[in-house]
Amino acid sequence: MTNSRVLISGAGIGGPALAHRLAERGFRVTVVERAGGLREAGYKVDVRGSATEVLRKMGLLAACQAADTGMRQITYVKSNGAPIAALPADLLMGRRGDDLEIMRWDLSRILHDATADRVEYVFGDAIDTLQDGLDGVDVTFEKGAPRRFDYVVGADGLHSATRRTVMGETPLSHLGAYISIYTVPNLLGIEREEIMYSRPGRLVFAYAMDRDQPARVGLTFASPRLDIDRRDVAGQKALVREAFAGQGWKVPDFLDAMDDAPDFYFDSLSQVDLPSWSAGRVALLGDAAYCPSPASGQGTSLALVGAYLLGRHLGTPGGFAAYEREMRPYVEKNLAFGRKMAKEMVPGGRLSIAFRNYGMRTLKYHPRKEQMIDKILAPMHEAANAITI
């Protein structure tokens, strides 16, 4: 089915990836994005397993490999900054074959640039209402004129407005922690290195691509679900300060830099687990449909694979059902992995931290360290390759 009109809400990863597939099939695609342009903020993301095959089929794997972060080392430190262990990043993160790590905005830019001449991008606007009918979806926008589309896809993230519009309020599955990520001055002087620092119930990480570039810092803390206003940035920053007060190392410097950060991000480690990803002529994609949480490291891969499959089936008889039927086992495997990693991401008590630090300190001397890491990371590889493209 060609020449049908499709509206995609969200110009992050899944939206442009779906637009790429649909444009190749002859659809007329519009992508609407609330932000005024491509988001230049963000963090590094992994593309693993089956998702790298999607990039290959899109003809974008080489461009993404050229933008790989090239992280060389992960270093664990004590509260005084002394190193506990330093290990090769590829070893510790278990990268295989064409697996890559890329800054989120680089991947977003690559996908956008590959589709900009065939896809209509509307920045600075958002869907206001959707009226799903037998022969189309009538859409009103916050700023633009009303339009009718044959299909609408929500690729608008964890807190998807599209999902809320067509499915009502759907509670997120809280995984017991919150995370904040933002840009800070590179006071550590690190280059293609990530520093990890743990305290009971808290994890701090910082990385930078170059000594002359800013660093990104992540602050994760264990917590039950909190009543947080997503629009109250000042309140979110106050929570982060309270959670990390007196935690040592460079944490006070990171907290001091928070107010000057242009890209402060705060959210829960949560999952989206829905019984269905579509209603009528509206479907969901990526985090809007099946967010595995940042703890999994698989959100970007799920978005890419989901875009490829939805792009294959959209507009065909029973297309949404076929998309879900093929995608669901892969999603379930990655949701399970995300739940597992959320428990391990934030360290427990001092004893568990000491045990982990001892393991990291001695690992580099182990003659079979590669095999040990492969065994530990086997669930990740299984999840990343749980579908054939």
C-alpha positions in Angstrom: 0.0 0.0 0.0 1.7 3.2 -1.2 0.9 6.9 -1.2 -0.9 6.6 2.2 -0.3 9.5 4.6 1.4 8.6 7.9 2.0 10.9 10.8 4.7 10.0 13.3 4.9 11.8 16.6 8.6 12.0 17.8 11.8 12.8 15.9 14.1 10.9 18.3 15.3 7.5 17.1 12.3 5.3 16.4 10.3 8.0 14.5 13.0 8.8 11.8 13.9 5.1 11.6 10.3 4.3 10.8 10.0 7.2 8.4 13.0 5.8 6.5 11.3 2.5 6.0 8.0 3.9 5.1 9.4 6.4 2.6 11.1 3.6 0.8 7.7 1.9 0.5 6.2 5.0 -1.0 4.3 6.4 1.9 3.9 10.1 2.4 5.4 10.6 5.9 5.2 13.6 8.3 7.2 13.6 11.5 6.0 16.1 14.1 8.3 17.0 17.0 7.6 19.3 20.0 11.2 20.5 20.2 12.2 23.3 18.0 14.8 21.1 16.2 16.7 18.0 16.6 17.6 17.5 20.3 21.3 18.1 20.7 21.3 16.9 24.3 21.4 13.3 25.5 23.7 10.5 26.4 25.6 7.6 24.8 23.4 4.7 23.7 24.2 1.1 22.6 23.1 -0.5 19.4 23.5 -4.3 19.7 22.8 -7.5 18.0 19.7 -7.5 15.7 19.6 -3.7 15.8 22.9 -3.5 14.0 21.5 -5.6 11.2 18.6 -3.0 10.9 21.2 -0.2 10.5 23.0 -2.4 7.8 19.7 -2.9 5.9 19.1 0.9 6.1 22.5 1.5 4.6 23.5 3.5 7.8 25.7 1.1 9.7 29.0 2.6 8.3 27.9 6.2 9.2 27.0 5.1 12.7 30.3 3.2 13.1 32.1 6.4 12.1 30.3 8.2 14.9 31.1 5.5 17.5 32.2 7.0 20.8 35.4 5.0 20.8 35.3 4.6 24.6 38.5 3.0 25.6 38.4 2.4 29.4 36.0 2.1 32.3 37.6 3.0 35.7 36.2 2.3 39.1 37.3 4.7 41.8 37.2 5.1 45.6 35.8 8.2 47.4 39.2 9.8 47.3 39.4 9.3 43.5 42.1 6.6 43.7 41.4 3.9 41.1 40.1 0.5 42.1 40.3 -1.1 38.7 40.6 0.0 35.1 39.3 -2.3 32.3 38.9 -2.0 28.5 35.4 -0.7 27.7 34.7 -3.2 25.0 35.5 -6.1 27.3 33.4 -4.9 30.2 30.4 -3.9 28.1 30.5 -7.1 26.1 30.5 -5.7 22.6 30.5 -8.2 19.8 30.7 -8.0 16.1 29.1 -4.8 14.8 27.8 -3.7 18.3 28.4 0.0 18.7 28.1 2.9 21.1 27.0 6.3 19.8 25.9 9.6 21.3 22.1 9.7 21.0 22.1 13.0 19.1 24.6 11.6 16.5 22.3 8.7 15.8 19.3 11.0 15.7 21.1 13.3 13.2 22.1 10.4 11.0 18.6 9.1 10.8 17.2 12.6 10.2 19.7 13.4 7.4 19.0 10.1 5.7 15.2 11.0 5.4 15.1 14.8 5.3 14.7 14.9 1.5 11.8 12.4 1.5 10.0 13.1 4.8 8.2 16.2 6.0 9.6 17.3 9.4 7.5 19.7 11.5 9.5 21.0 14.5 8.0 23.1 17.3 4.6 21.5 17.2 2.7 18.6 18.7 -0.5 16.6 18.4 -3.4 18.1 20.3 -6.3 15.7 19.5 -6.8 12.5 17.5 -10.1 11.4 16.1 -9.8 7.9 14.7 -12.3 7.0 12.0 -13.0 4.2 9.5 -11.1 5.9 6.7 -8.5 8.0 8.5 -7.4 9.9 11.6 -8.3 13.5 12.0 -5.5 15.3 13.8 -5.4 18.7 15.4 -2.1 20.3 16.4 -1.2 22.7 19.1 -0.1 25.2 16.4 -0.6 23.9 12.9 -3.7 23.5 10.9 -5.8 20.3 11.3 -4.9 17.5 8.9 -6.1 13.9 8.1 -3.8 10.9 7.9 -4.3 7.3 7.1 -2.2 6.2 10.1 -0.6 7.8 13.2 2.3 6.4 15.1 3.4 7.5 18.5 7.2 7.4 18.9 7.1 10.0 21.6 8.9 8.3 24.5 8.3 6.9 27.9 5.7 9.6 28.8 4.0 9.3 25.4 1.1 11.8 24.9 0.0 9.6 21.9 -0.4 6.6 24.2 -2.3 8.6 26.8 -4.6 10.0 24.1 -5.6 6.6 22.6 -5.2 4.3 25.6 -5.8 6.5 28.6 -3.5 6.7 31.6 -1.3 3.6 31.7 0.8 3.2 34.8 4.6 2.8 34.4 6.3 -0.2 36.0 8.7 1.5 38.5 11.9 -0.5 38.9 13.0 1.0 42.2 15.4 3.8 41.2 15.7 7.3 39.6 18.4 8.7 37.3 19.6 12.1 36.4 22.0 12.9 33.5 23.4 16.2 32.5 26.5 18.0 31.1 29.2 19.3 33.5 32.7 20.8 32.9 35.3 18.1 32.3 37.0 18.6 35.7 38.3 15.1 35.6 40.3 15.7 32.4 39.1 12.4 30.9 39.1 11.4 27.3 37.2 8.4 25.9 36.9 7.1 29.5 34.1 6.4 31.9 34.5 6.7 35.6 32.2 4.7 38.0 31.8 5.5 41.7 29.4 3.5 44.0 27.9 4.2 47.4 25.2 2.2 49.1 22.0 2.7 47.0 23.7 5.1 44.7 25.8 5.0 41.5 27.7 7.9 39.9 29.2 7.8 36.4 30.9 10.4 34.3 32.4 10.2 30.8 33.8 12.4 28.1 34.9 12.0 24.5 37.8 14.5 24.7 39.7 16.4 27.4 38.6 19.7 25.8 34.9 18.7 25.7 32.3 18.7 28.5 31.6 15.6 30.4 28.3 13.9 31.0 27.5 12.8 34.5 24.9 10.3 35.7 23.5 10.1 39.2 21.3 7.1 40.0 19.7 6.4 43.4 17.4 3.7 44.7 14.0 4.9 45.8 10.4 3.8 45.9 8.0 5.5 43.5 7.9 9.2 44.3 5.1 11.7 43.7 7.1 14.0 41.3 5.8 16.7 38.9 7.6 16.0 35.6 7.5 19.8 34.9 9.0 20.8 38.3 12.7 20.8 37.3 13.7 22.7 40.5 12.0 20.1 42.6 13.8 17.3 40.7 17.1 19.0 41.2 16.4 19.3 44.9 15.7 15.5 45.1 19.0 14.8 43.4 20.9 17.1 45.8 19.2 15.5 48.8 20.0 11.9 47.5 23.7 12.7 46.9 24.5 15.1 49.7 27.8 14.1 51.4 28.6 11.2 49.1 32.3 12.1 48.5 34.5 12.0 45.4 33.6 14.7 42.8 29.9 14.5 43.7 29.8 18.0 45.3 31.3 19.5 42.1 28.7 17.7 40.0 25.9 19.0 42.1 27.3 22.5 42.0 27.3 22.3 38.2 23.7 21.1 37.9 22.0 24.5 37.7 24.3 25.6 34.8 23.6 22.4 32.8 21.7 23.1 29.6 20.4 19.5 29.3 19.3 18.4 32.8 17.4 15.1 32.6 15.6 13.4 35.4 13.3 10.4 35.4 12.5 7.1 37.0 13.9 3.8 35.9 10.6 2.5 34.6 9.2 0.2 32.0 6.2 0.3 29.7 4.5 -3.1 29.4 1.2 -2.9 27.4 -1.1 -5.7 26.4 -1.4 -4.1 22.9 0.5 -1.5 21.0 -2.2 -0.3 18.7 -5.8 0.9 18.6 -7.6 1.4 15.4 -5.3 3.3 13.0 -2.9 4.4 15.7 0.2 2.4 16.8 3.0 2.9 19.3 6.7 2.4 18.8 9.8 2.4 20.9 9.7 3.6 24.5 6.1 4.7 24.0 5.1 1.0 23.6 7.8 -1.0 25.3 10.4 1.0 27.2 12.8 -1.5 28.8 14.3 1.3 31.1 17.8 2.8 30.7 19.1 0.0 33.0 18.8 -2.4 30.1 20.8 -0.4 27.6 18.4 -1.8 25.0 15.9 1.0 24.4 17.6 2.3 21.2 17.9 -1.2 19.8 14.2 -1.9 20.5 13.2 1.3 18.8 15.3 0.5 15.7 14.0 -3.1 15.4 10.5 -2.0 16.1 10.7 0.6 13.4 11.9 -1.9 10.9 9.1 -4.4 11.6 6.3 -1.8 11.8 7.7 -0.3 8.6 7.4 -3.7 7.0 3.8 -4.3 8.1 2.0 -0.9 8.3 -0.7 -0.6 5.7 -1.0 -4.3 5.0 -4.0 -6.4 6.1 -3.6 -7.2 9.8 -0.4 -5.2 9.7 -0.4 -4.0 13.3 -1.1 -7.5 14.6 1.7 -8.9 12.5 4.1 -6.2 13.9 3.2 -7.1 17.4 3.3 -10.9 16.8 6.9 -10.7 15.5 8.1 -8.1 17.9 6.5 -9.3 21.2 8.9 -12.2 22.0 11.9 -9.9 21.5 10.4 -7.2 23.6 9.5 -9.6 26.4 13.1 -10.9 26.5 14.4 -7.3 26.8 11.9 -6.2 29.4 13.0 -9.2 31.5 16.7 -8.2 31.1 15.8 -4.6 32.0 14.3 -5.8 35.3 17.3 -7.8 36.0 19.8 -5.0 35.3 17.8 -2.5 37.3 18.4 -4.6 40.4 22.1 -4.7 39.7 22.6 -1.2 38.4 22.2 0.5 41.8 24.5 -1.1 44.4 23.2 -2.4 47.7 25.1 -2.2 50.9 28.8 -1.8 51.6 29.5 -5.5 51.5 28.1 -5.9 48.0 30.1 -2.9 46.8 33.3 -4.3 48.4 32.7 -7.7 46.7 32.1 -6.1 43.3 35.2 -3.9 43.7 37.3 -6.9 44.6 36.0 -8.7 41.5 36.8 -5.8 39.2 40.3 -5.3 40.8 41.3 -9.0 40.2 39.5 -9.5 36.9 42.3 -8.1 34.7 44.7 -10.7 36.0 42.4 -13.6 35.3 43.6 -15.7 32.3 40.0 -16.4 31.2 38.5 -12.9 31.8 36.9 -12.8 28.4 35.1 -16.0 29.0 34.0 -14.8 32.5 32.6 -11.6 31.1 30.8 -13.5 28.3 29.2 -15.7 30.9 28.1 -12.8 33.0 26.7 -10.9 30.0 25.1 -13.9 28.3 21.6 -12.6 29.2 22.3 -9.3 27.5 23.5 -11.0 24.3 20.5 -13.4 24.4 18.2 -10.4 24.6 20.0 -8.4 22.0 19.8 -11.2 19.5 16.4 -12.6 20.4 15.0 -11.8 16.9 16.2 -12.4 13.4 16.0 -9.5 10.9 
